[in-house]
Amino acid sequence: MGSDSEAEKSQQKEKERKKMLAIAPIAKPLAGKKLSKKTFKLVRKAAEHKCLKRGVKEVVKSIRRGHKGLCVIAGNISPIDVITHVPILCEEAEIPYVYVSSKEDLATAGATKRPTCCVLVLTKPTKGELAPEEQEKIKADYSQIVSDVSELTSSLF
C-alpha cells in the first residue's frame, strides 16, 4: 500500500517538473505556489460574480477601454508571441500583472473548459451590481494579491 502513494507522489513531482520546464523565459514575475493558490482563488470568486475577462482578445479590449484590475497570465503558452504584448499594455495602463505556471489551472479557476492564456480580474462587474459585502470580499482579496504582486515585482528589479 505504501508503494502506491510513493508512486503517485513521484508522478505528481514529475508533472510539476514538466510544468516548470514548459514555462517561457519571459514569465516574470512568476507567482510561487502560495501566491498562485491565492490568485486562483480570486479568479474563481471573480468568475462566480462575473468580474472576469477571459482570453487575450477580451483582456486587451478591456485594458484599452480603461478598465482596471489584475491581469493573470499563463506562463506555459506556446507560441509565446500570442501574449508578449499584454504585459506592455498592462504597464502602460498601470495594471498589475502576474504569471502563473499553467494555462490549464488558470482555465479551471476561471470556470472554463478550454485552456486560457490570460484573464483580467475586475474589481466590479461590467454589467449590473454586486452585493456590497461580496464586493468588499473581492476588493479585500484583490488588494492583498496586488500588494503581494508588487512585493514580488520590487524584489525582481
NORCORBEL-V171384 format. One record per residue. SS is DSSP state (a for helix, b for strand, c for the rest). PHI is phi in radians with two decimals (NA if undefined). Layout:
ss:phi
SS:PHI
SS:PHI
This chain:
ss:phi
c:NA
a:-1.10
a:-1.19
a:-1.07
a:-1.17
a:-1.12
a:-1.12
a:-1.11
a:-1.10
a:-1.18
a:-1.13
a:-1.08
a:-1.10
a:-1.12
a:-1.08
a:-1.06
a:-1.12
a:-1.12
a:-1.06
a:-1.17
a:-1.25
a:-1.38
c:-1.25
c:-1.22
c:-1.16
c:-1.50
c:-1.31
c:-2.39
c:-1.43
b:-1.63
c:-1.26
c:-1.34
a:-1.03
a:-1.14
a:-1.17
a:-1.07
a:-1.07
a:-1.09
a:-1.13
a:-1.10
a:-1.12
a:-1.12
a:-1.08
a:-1.07
a:-1.10
a:-1.12
a:-1.15
a:-1.09
c:-1.72
c:0.99
c:-1.97
b:-2.35
b:-1.95
b:-1.92
c:1.56
a:-1.06
a:-1.05
a:-1.14
a:-1.13
a:-1.08
a:-1.06
a:-1.13
a:-1.11
a:-1.15
c:-1.40
c:1.70
c:-1.25
c:-1.86
b:2.99
b:-2.02
b:-1.68
b:-1.97
b:-2.05
b:-1.38
c:-1.58
c:-1.86
c:-1.47
c:-2.38
c:-1.29
a:-1.21
a:-1.02
a:-1.07
c:-2.08
a:-1.12
a:-1.45
a:-1.12
a:-1.04
a:-1.15
a:-1.06
a:-1.10
a:-1.13
a:-1.13
c:-1.59
c:0.97
c:-1.84
c:-1.20
b:-2.40
b:-2.57
b:-1.68
b:-2.04
c:-1.25
c:-2.35
a:-1.25
a:-1.19
a:-1.12
a:-1.13
a:-1.15
a:-1.07
a:-1.16
c:-1.49
c:1.08
c:-2.22
c:-1.51
c:-1.53
c:-1.00
c:-2.03
c:-1.23
b:-2.71
b:-2.36
b:-2.07
b:-1.56
b:-1.62
c:-1.40
c:-2.45
c:-1.16
c:-1.24
c:-2.10
c:1.36
c:-2.20
c:-1.99
c:-1.06
a:-0.96
a:-1.19
a:-1.17
a:-1.12
a:-1.13
a:-1.05
a:-1.10
a:-1.11
a:-1.14
a:-1.08
a:-1.04
a:-1.16
a:-1.10
a:-1.21
a:-1.08
a:-1.18
a:-1.10
a:-1.15
a:-1.16
a:-1.08
a:-1.08
a:-1.17
a:-1.17
a:-1.30
a:-1.32
c:-1.81
